[in-house]
Amino acid sequence: MTQHQGFDILLFSYGTLQDKAVQLANFGRELVGLPDQMTGYTTAYVEITDPEVIAASGKTHHPIVSPSANAEDSVPGMVFKITAQELAAADAYEVSDYKRVAVGLVSGLTAWVYVKA
């Protein structure tokens, strides 16, 4: 994905990055997005031990997705337009259990998403 000035970066969230408190803590604003989904992935949960992440989300277990053997599996979520600075903030928020990859969404859009590392 190429990065441009402004709000040209798409981020898909299926978990805590959809929470208003997490958005305010990491981006300084509430994000506005549209519902979408990614196919070929399944959801599990990972224990979070980073105190800052727990403080922001209020949760000790966060959802995490990984590729599925079943192409019909899907994960619902929201797609947000963000800036390069906000993408860097999201990278800093996510713990080492996650890695950022580009995925195609059901809508036809391509967005960054955090999946199991």
Backbone as JSON Lines, residues from 0, in Angstrom:
{"i":0,"aa":"M","n":[0.84,-1.19,0.0],"ca":[0.0,0.0,0.0],"c":[0.88,1.24,0.0]}
{"i":1,"aa":"T","n":[0.5,2.19,-0.78],"ca":[1.24,3.44,-0.77],"c":[0.65,4.38,0.26]}
{"i":2,"aa":"Q","n":[1.51,5.2,0.82],"ca":[1.04,6.15,1.82],"c":[1.08,7.55,1.21]}
{"i":3,"aa":"H","n":[0.03,8.32,1.42],"ca":[-0.08,9.68,0.92],"c":[-0.31,10.62,2.09]}
{"i":4,"aa":"Q","n":[-0.17,11.91,1.83],"ca":[-0.5,12.9,2.85],"c":[-2.0,12.86,3.13]}
{"i":5,"aa":"G","n":[-2.39,13.2,4.32],"ca":[-3.81,13.27,4.64],"c":[-4.37,11.93,5.06]}
{"i":6,"aa":"F","n":[-5.63,11.73,4.78],"ca":[-6.37,10.58,5.27],"c":[-6.55,9.52,4.19]}
{"i":7,"aa":"D","n":[-5.48,9.15,3.51],"ca":[-5.58,8.21,2.41],"c":[-5.22,6.78,2.8]}
{"i":8,"aa":"I","n":[-4.92,6.56,4.06],"ca":[-4.56,5.21,4.51],"c":[-5.81,4.57,5.1]}
{"i":9,"aa":"L","n":[-6.05,3.32,4.71],"ca":[-7.2,2.59,5.23],"c":[-6.73,1.59,6.27]}
{"i":10,"aa":"L","n":[-7.42,1.55,7.4],"ca":[-7.13,0.62,8.48],"c":[-8.41,-0.14,8.8]}
{"i":11,"aa":"F","n":[-8.31,-1.47,8.78],"ca":[-9.45,-2.32,9.14],"c":[-9.26,-2.77,10.57]}
{"i":12,"aa":"S","n":[-10.3,-2.59,11.39],"ca":[-10.26,-3.03,12.78],"c":[-11.4,-3.98,13.07]}
{"i":13,"aa":"Y","n":[-11.06,-5.08,13.71],"ca":[-12.07,-6.06,14.16],"c":[-12.1,-6.11,15.68]}
{"i":14,"aa":"G","n":[-11.3,-5.27,16.33],"ca":[-11.17,-5.35,17.78],"c":[-11.13,-4.0,18.46]}
{"i":15,"aa":"T","n":[-10.17,-3.84,19.36],"ca":[-10.16,-2.69,20.26],"c":[-9.92,-1.36,19.58]}
{"i":16,"aa":"L","n":[-9.36,-1.34,18.37],"ca":[-9.19,-0.06,17.68],"c":[-10.52,0.54,17.25]}
{"i":17,"aa":"Q","n":[-11.62,-0.2,17.43],"ca":[-12.95,0.34,17.2],"c":[-13.48,1.09,18.43]}
{"i":18,"aa":"D","n":[-12.87,0.89,19.59],"ca":[-13.34,1.48,20.84],"c":[-12.98,2.97,20.9]}
{"i":19,"aa":"K","n":[-13.95,3.78,21.26],"ca":[-13.75,5.23,21.34],"c":[-12.59,5.58,22.27]}
{"i":20,"aa":"A","n":[-12.52,4.95,23.44],"ca":[-11.46,5.27,24.4],"c":[-10.08,4.94,23.83]}
{"i":21,"aa":"V","n":[-9.95,3.83,23.12],"ca":[-8.67,3.44,22.5],"c":[-8.31,4.43,21.4]}
{"i":22,"aa":"Q","n":[-9.3,4.84,20.62],"ca":[-9.04,5.82,19.55],"c":[-8.58,7.15,20.13]}
{"i":23,"aa":"L","n":[-9.26,7.62,21.16],"ca":[-8.88,8.89,21.77],"c":[-7.48,8.82,22.38]}
{"i":24,"aa":"A","n":[-7.16,7.69,23.01],"ca":[-5.84,7.53,23.64],"c":[-4.72,7.46,22.61]}
{"i":25,"aa":"N","n":[-4.99,6.87,21.44],"ca":[-3.93,6.66,20.45],"c":[-3.91,7.69,19.33]}
{"i":26,"aa":"F","n":[-5.07,8.22,18.96],"ca":[-5.16,9.12,17.81],"c":[-5.58,10.53,18.19]}
{"i":27,"aa":"G","n":[-6.07,10.7,19.43],"ca":[-6.52,12.01,19.85],"c":[-7.85,12.42,19.24]}
{"i":28,"aa":"R","n":[-8.53,11.48,18.61],"ca":[-9.83,11.77,18.0],"c":[-10.6,10.46,17.86]}
{"i":29,"aa":"E","n":[-11.9,10.59,17.7],"ca":[-12.74,9.43,17.43],"c":[-12.78,9.22,15.92]}
{"i":30,"aa":"L","n":[-12.5,8.0,15.49],"ca":[-12.5,7.69,14.06],"c":[-13.92,7.43,13.57]}
{"i":31,"aa":"V","n":[-14.16,7.78,12.32],"ca":[-15.43,7.5,11.66],"c":[-15.14,6.46,10.59]}
{"i":32,"aa":"G","n":[-15.89,5.37,10.61],"ca":[-15.62,4.3,9.66],"c":[-16.88,3.7,9.09]}
{"i":33,"aa":"L","n":[-16.66,2.71,8.24],"ca":[-17.75,1.98,7.61],"c":[-17.6,0.5,7.9]}
{"i":34,"aa":"P","n":[-18.72,-0.22,8.08],"ca":[-18.63,-1.66,8.3],"c":[-18.09,-2.37,7.06]}
{"i":35,"aa":"D","n":[-17.29,-3.4,7.29],"ca":[-16.72,-4.2,6.21],"c":[-16.35,-5.54,6.82]}
{"i":36,"aa":"Q","n":[-15.77,-6.41,6.03],"ca":[-15.28,-7.68,6.58],"c":[-14.15,-8.22,5.74]}
{"i":37,"aa":"M","n":[-13.35,-9.05,6.37],"ca":[-12.26,-9.74,5.68],"c":[-12.58,-11.23,5.66]}
{"i":38,"aa":"T","n":[-12.31,-11.87,4.55],"ca":[-12.61,-13.29,4.44],"c":[-11.32,-14.1,4.5]}
{"i":39,"aa":"G","n":[-11.49,-15.39,4.85],"ca":[-10.34,-16.28,4.92],"c":[-9.57,-16.19,6.22]}
{"i":40,"aa":"Y","n":[-10.18,-15.61,7.25],"ca":[-9.54,-15.48,8.56],"c":[-10.51,-15.93,9.65]}
{"i":41,"aa":"T","n":[-9.94,-16.38,10.77],"ca":[-10.74,-16.71,11.95],"c":[-10.23,-15.9,13.14]}
{"i":42,"aa":"T","n":[-11.09,-15.76,14.14],"ca":[-10.77,-14.95,15.31],"c":[-10.52,-15.84,16.53]}
{"i":43,"aa":"A","n":[-9.51,-15.5,17.3],"ca":[-9.23,-16.11,18.59],"c":[-8.96,-14.94,19.55]}
{"i":44,"aa":"Y","n":[-8.47,-15.25,20.75],"ca":[-8.14,-14.19,21.71],"c":[-6.72,-14.4,22.23]}
{"i":45,"aa":"V","n":[-6.05,-13.28,22.5],"ca":[-4.7,-13.3,23.03],"c":[-4.69,-12.52,24.34]}
{"i":46,"aa":"E","n":[-3.92,-13.03,25.32],"ca":[-3.79,-12.32,26.59],"c":[-2.84,-11.14,26.42]}
{"i":47,"aa":"I","n":[-3.26,-9.98,26.9],"ca":[-2.46,-8.76,26.84],"c":[-1.84,-8.53,28.21]}
{"i":48,"aa":"T","n":[-0.53,-8.28,28.22],"ca":[0.16,-8.02,29.49],"c":[0.72,-6.6,29.56]}
{"i":49,"aa":"D","n":[0.72,-5.86,28.46],"ca":[1.22,-4.49,28.44],"c":[0.26,-3.6,29.22]}
{"i":50,"aa":"P","n":[0.71,-2.99,30.34],"ca":[-0.19,-2.2,31.17],"c":[-0.8,-1.0,30.45]}
{"i":51,"aa":"E","n":[-0.07,-0.37,29.53],"ca":[-0.6,0.77,28.8],"c":[-1.73,0.35,27.87]}
{"i":52,"aa":"V","n":[-1.57,-0.79,27.23],"ca":[-2.61,-1.29,26.32],"c":[-3.84,-1.69,27.12]}
{"i":53,"aa":"I","n":[-3.63,-2.34,28.25],"ca":[-4.75,-2.72,29.11],"c":[-5.48,-1.47,29.62]}
{"i":54,"aa":"A","n":[-4.71,-0.45,30.0],"ca":[-5.32,0.8,30.49],"c":[-6.17,1.46,29.4]}
{"i":55,"aa":"A","n":[-5.68,1.45,28.16],"ca":[-6.42,2.08,27.06],"c":[-7.68,1.31,26.7]}
{"i":56,"aa":"S","n":[-7.56,-0.02,26.66],"ca":[-8.7,-0.84,26.21],"c":[-9.61,-1.28,27.35]}
{"i":57,"aa":"G","n":[-9.06,-1.36,28.56],"ca":[-9.82,-1.87,29.68],"c":[-9.99,-3.38,29.64]}
{"i":58,"aa":"K","n":[-9.21,-4.06,28.79],"ca":[-9.36,-5.5,28.61],"c":[-8.01,-6.21,28.68]}
{"i":59,"aa":"T","n":[-8.01,-7.41,29.28],"ca":[-6.79,-8.21,29.35],"c":[-6.68,-9.22,28.21]}
{"i":60,"aa":"H","n":[-7.75,-9.39,27.45],"ca":[-7.73,-10.3,26.3],"c":[-8.31,-9.56,25.09]}
{"i":61,"aa":"H","n":[-7.56,-9.58,24.0],"ca":[-7.99,-8.91,22.78],"c":[-8.18,-9.94,21.67]}
{"i":62,"aa":"P","n":[-9.09,-9.66,20.73],"ca":[-9.23,-10.56,19.59],"c":[-7.98,-10.5,18.71]}
{"i":63,"aa":"I","n":[-7.7,-11.61,18.06],"ca":[-6.58,-11.68,17.12],"c":[-7.01,-12.62,15.99]}
{"i":64,"aa":"V","n":[-6.68,-12.28,14.77],"ca":[-7.09,-13.1,13.63],"c":[-5.88,-13.78,13.0]}
{"i":65,"aa":"S","n":[-6.15,-14.92,12.39],"ca":[-5.13,-15.65,11.65],"c":[-5.79,-16.3,10.43]}
{"i":66,"aa":"P","n":[-5.0,-16.58,9.4],"ca":[-5.57,-17.2,8.21],"c":[-6.28,-18.51,8.54]}
{"i":67,"aa":"S","n":[-7.37,-18.75,7.83],"ca":[-8.18,-19.94,8.03],"c":[-8.01,-20.88,6.85]}
{"i":68,"aa":"A","n":[-8.18,-22.17,7.1],"ca":[-8.18,-23.15,6.02],"c":[-9.47,-23.06,5.21]}
{"i":69,"aa":"N","n":[-10.48,-22.41,5.77],"ca":[-11.77,-22.26,5.11],"c":[-11.89,-20.84,4.54]}
{"i":70,"aa":"A","n":[-11.86,-20.72,3.23],"ca":[-11.92,-19.41,2.59],"c":[-13.23,-18.69,2.87]}
{"i":71,"aa":"E","n":[-14.26,-19.41,3.32],"ca":[-15.55,-18.78,3.61],"c":[-15.63,-18.19,5.01]}
{"i":72,"aa":"D","n":[-14.64,-18.47,5.87],"ca":[-14.61,-17.82,7.18],"c":[-14.45,-16.32,6.98]}
{"i":73,"aa":"S","n":[-15.09,-15.53,7.84],"ca":[-14.95,-14.08,7.71],"c":[-14.92,-13.43,9.08]}
{"i":74,"aa":"V","n":[-14.36,-12.24,9.1],"ca":[-14.23,-11.45,10.32],"c":[-14.85,-10.08,10.05]}
{"i":75,"aa":"P","n":[-15.91,-9.72,10.78],"ca":[-16.51,-8.4,10.6],"c":[-15.71,-7.34,11.34]}
{"i":76,"aa":"G","n":[-15.83,-6.12,10.87],"ca":[-15.16,-5.01,11.53],"c":[-15.49,-3.7,10.88]}
{"i":77,"aa":"M","n":[-14.62,-2.73,11.08],"ca":[-14.81,-1.39,10.53],"c":[-13.55,-0.98,9.78]}
{"i":78,"aa":"V","n":[-13.74,-0.25,8.69],"ca":[-12.61,0.3,7.96],"c":[-12.6,1.82,8.18]}
{"i":79,"aa":"F","n":[-11.43,2.32,8.54],"ca":[-11.25,3.73,8.87],"c":[-10.23,4.37,7.94]}
{"i":80,"aa":"K","n":[-10.44,5.64,7.61],"ca":[-9.43,6.44,6.91],"c":[-8.59,7.13,7.97]}
{"i":81,"aa":"I","n":[-7.27,6.93,7.9],"ca":[-6.37,7.51,8.9],"c":[-5.17,8.14,8.2]}
{"i":82,"aa":"T","n":[-4.37,8.85,8.98],"ca":[-3.14,9.47,8.47],"c":[-1.95,8.55,8.73]}
{"i":83,"aa":"A","n":[-0.82,8.87,8.11],"ca":[0.41,8.11,8.35],"c":[0.81,8.2,9.82]}
{"i":84,"aa":"Q","n":[0.62,9.34,10.44],"ca":[0.94,9.51,11.85],"c":[0.05,8.61,12.71]}
{"i":85,"aa":"E","n":[-1.22,8.51,12.36],"ca":[-2.13,7.64,13.1],"c":[-1.79,6.17,12.89]}
{"i":86,"aa":"L","n":[-1.33,5.8,11.7],"ca":[-0.9,4.43,11.45],"c":[0.3,4.1,12.33]}
{"i":87,"aa":"A","n":[1.22,5.03,12.46],"ca":[2.38,4.82,13.35],"c":[1.92,4.67,14.8]}
{"i":88,"aa":"A","n":[0.9,5.43,15.21],"ca":[0.37,5.31,16.57],"c":[-0.29,3.95,16.77]}
{"i":89,"aa":"A","n":[-0.98,3.46,15.75],"ca":[-1.59,2.12,15.84],"c":[-0.51,1.05,15.94]}
{"i":90,"aa":"D","n":[0.57,1.22,15.18],"ca":[1.68,0.27,15.26],"c":[2.26,0.23,16.67]}
{"i":91,"aa":"A","n":[2.37,1.4,17.3],"ca":[2.92,1.47,18.66],"c":[1.96,0.85,19.67]}
{"i":92,"aa":"Y","n":[0.67,0.96,19.44],"ca":[-0.35,0.41,20.36],"c":[-0.36,-1.11,20.33]}
{"i":93,"aa":"E","n":[-0.23,-1.7,19.15],"ca":[-0.34,-3.15,19.03],"c":[0.88,-3.84,19.64]}
{"i":94,"aa":"V","n":[0.63,-4.9,20.4],"ca":[1.71,-5.64,21.05],"c":[2.36,-6.59,20.05]}
{"i":95,"aa":"S","n":[3.45,-7.23,20.46],"ca":[4.25,-8.05,19.54],"c":[3.54,-9.3,19.04]}
{"i":96,"aa":"D","n":[2.38,-9.64,19.61],"ca":[1.62,-10.78,19.11],"c":[1.02,-10.49,17.72]}
{"i":97,"aa":"Y","n":[0.99,-9.21,17.33],"ca":[0.37,-8.78,16.09],"c":[1.41,-8.31,15.08]}
{"i":98,"aa":"K","n":[1.08,-8.45,13.81],"ca":[1.85,-7.83,12.74],"c":[0.85,-7.18,11.79]}
{"i":99,"aa":"R","n":[1.3,-6.14,11.1],"ca":[0.43,-5.41,10.18],"c":[0.62,-5.94,8.76]}
{"i":100,"aa":"V","n":[-0.5,-6.27,8.1],"ca":[-0.48,-6.73,6.72],"c":[-1.6,-6.03,5.95]}
{"i":101,"aa":"A","n":[-1.47,-5.98,4.64],"ca":[-2.53,-5.44,3.79],"c":[-3.45,-6.59,3.38]}
{"i":102,"aa":"V","n":[-4.75,-6.37,3.48],"ca":[-5.73,-7.39,3.09],"c":[-6.8,-6.76,2.21]}
{"i":103,"aa":"G","n":[-7.35,-7.6,1.34],"ca":[-8.51,-7.2,0.55],"c":[-9.76,-7.45,1.36]}
{"i":104,"aa":"L","n":[-10.66,-6.49,1.35],"ca":[-11.91,-6.59,2.1],"c":[-13.06,-6.95,1.16]}
{"i":105,"aa":"V","n":[-14.17,-7.37,1.73],"ca":[-15.34,-7.76,0.96],"c":[-15.81,-6.6,0.07]}
{"i":106,"aa":"S","n":[-15.65,-5.37,0.54],"ca":[-16.07,-4.18,-0.21],"c":[-15.25,-3.95,-1.47]}
{"i":107,"aa":"G","n":[-14.09,-4.62,-1.57],"ca":[-13.17,-4.38,-2.67],"c":[-12.02,-3.46,-2.3]}
{"i":108,"aa":"L","n":[-12.1,-2.85,-1.12],"ca":[-11.02,-1.99,-0.64],"c":[-9.85,-2.84,-0.14]}
{"i":109,"aa":"T","n":[-8.67,-2.26,-0.14],"ca":[-7.5,-2.88,0.48],"c":[-7.12,-2.02,1.68]}
{"i":110,"aa":"A","n":[-6.93,-2.67,2.83],"ca":[-6.64,-1.93,4.06],"c":[-5.57,-2.65,4.86]}
{"i":111,"aa":"W","n":[-4.9,-1.88,5.72],"ca":[-3.99,-2.47,6.69],"c":[-4.83,-3.13,7.78]}
{"i":112,"aa":"V","n":[-4.33,-4.24,8.33],"ca":[-4.99,-4.91,9.44],"c":[-3.9,-5.58,10.27]}
{"i":113,"aa":"Y","n":[-4.16,-5.73,11.55],"ca":[-3.23,-6.42,12.46],"c":[-3.69,-7.85,12.63]}
{"i":114,"aa":"V","n":[-2.8,-8.79,12.28],"ca":[-3.09,-10.22,12.35],"c":[-2.08,-10.88,13.28]}
{"i":115,"aa":"K","n":[-2.28,-12.17,13.56],"ca":[-1.36,-12.91,14.42],"c":[0.04,-12.93,13.8]}
{"i":116,"aa":"A","n":[1.03,-12.55,14.61],"ca":[2.41,-12.49,14.13],"c":[2.98,-13.89,13.92]}
